Amino acid sequence: MSEKKERRILVAVDEGEESMHALSWCLNNLVHPNSDDTLILLYCKAPRPVYTALDGAGGYLFSADVSAAMERYSDQVADSVMEKAKKLCANAQQQQVKVETRVENGDARDAICEAAEKLGADVLVMGSHGYGVIKRAFLGSVSNHCAQKAKCPVLIVKKPKS
């Protein structure tokens, strides 16, 4: 008799439809009802820009009030994204699938790869914006970076064009 192994499925979520589509796809195709699977929802808060008077570009020093307001806004965005993701997972939780949430700070490319390793993810699921070659060259691709650097399999779900 084969022993059931818990799978740790890490899903990177953000404000975009693409990540919610990837989460929905994962729930419909990858997560098994009544299994020992754990679905981990990960949101990465971008690092705050820090400008100083010493940067030579006439930068800015943010007051404590402005910094606190920026941090509150960042927390509100993270909470909003996680609430939306948890609502998508409500049906999975009824089927006894464990759902955890994590919010990490830092550049999404590195934070996602580090979290996948730290959390022992068996698979990383991500959405794709479907940028073309030129846009991807300028903006970079988080999913492409993670596909190259993550130490676990990476499943990139592309949203179909409607």
N, C-alpha and C positions, 0 to 999 in steps of 0.2 A: 504494500500500500504506500503510495507516495505521500510524503509529508507536505502540508500546505506551508508555503513560505510567504511571509508578509512582504508585500512590495511597497516601496516608498516611491510614490509618484509625485514629483515636484512640478508644479505648473506656475510659470512666471506670468503674472498678470499686471496690466497697467491700464491707463485711461482709454486705450484704443479698443475698437470693436474686434480687432484681430485677435487680441489675447482672450477676450471673452468667447470668441468663436472657437479658439483652440481649447479652452476649458470645456465648453459644451461638447466639442468633438471627443475630448478625452473621457468625459462622463458617459457618453453614448457608446464609445468603442474600446476603451482601454480599462476602465474600472469595472471590476466584477462585483455584482451584488452579493451580499453576505460573504464576502471574502475577508481576508486579513489585510487587504490593501489600506494604506494610509495615503490620503491625498493631501499634499502640502501646498497651500497657496502662498506664493511669494511675491511681494511688492517691493520694489527698490526705490527709495527716496533719493533723488539726485542730490549730490553735495551742493551746499549753498555756495554761490560765488563769493569769494572773499577778495575785496579790493583794498589796497592800502595806499597811503600817500607816498609810499616808497616804491611803487611799481613803475614810476616814470611816465605813466600814461595819465596822470592826474586822476587817479582812482578815488574811490570813496571809502570812508570808514562808516559802516552802518552803526547807528545808535542802537542801544540795547532794546529800545522800543521797536525799531524797524526789524531788527533781528528776531525778536520774539514774535512779531506779527508774521514774518516770513515762515518761521518754524510752525506756528499755529496753522497757517494756510497749508503747508506741506503735510501736516498731520491730518487735516480735514480731507485733503485729496486722498491720502492713503486710506483713511477710514471709509470714504465713499467707494473707492475701488474694491476694498475688501467686502463691504456690505453687498455690493452688486455681485461679486464672485460667490459669496456665501449663499445668496438667494438662488443662484444657478445650481448650487450644490445641495439645496434642501432635499431634493428627491433622493440623491445619493445617500444622504444621512439617514433617511427613512429606511434605506436598504442596508443599514448597518455598516456603511463605509465611514471610516474615521476621517475627519477633515480637520486639519490644523492650519493656522495662519501664521505667517512670519512677515515682518517688515524689516528690511535691511537698509542701511545707509551706504551710499557710494555710487560710483559709476555702475550702471546696470550690467555692463559686459562682465566686469570683474566680480561684482557682488553676486550675480547669479551663479557663476562658475564656482565661486568659493562656497556659497550656500549648498550647492549640489554635493560638493565633496564633504563639507562639514556635517550635513544632515544624512549622509549615506544614501542619496537618491539612487534608485535603480534605473530610473529614466527621467529625463527632463523634457517637459512638453512646453513648446513656445509657439506663439503666433508669428506670422510673417506679414510685414506691411506690403510686400510685393514690389519693393522699389526696383526700378530699372538699374542698369549698370552705372549710369552717370550719377543718379541720385545716391545710390549706394556708395559710390566712390567718395562723394562729398560728405554725406551724413554718417556713413558707416552702417554696419548691420549688426545689431546685437545678436540676432539669431545665428548669423554666420560666424561671429566671433565665438559664441558658445559652442557651436557645432565643432569648431576647431580645437577649443581649449578645454571643454568640460571633460571630466574623467569618467563620465557615464554616457550611455547612449542618449542622443538628443533627437526628439521627434518634433519636426517643424511642421505646423499645420497652417496651410495657406487657405485664406478665405476665398471661396469661389467668387468670380466676378458676377454681379447681378445685373 
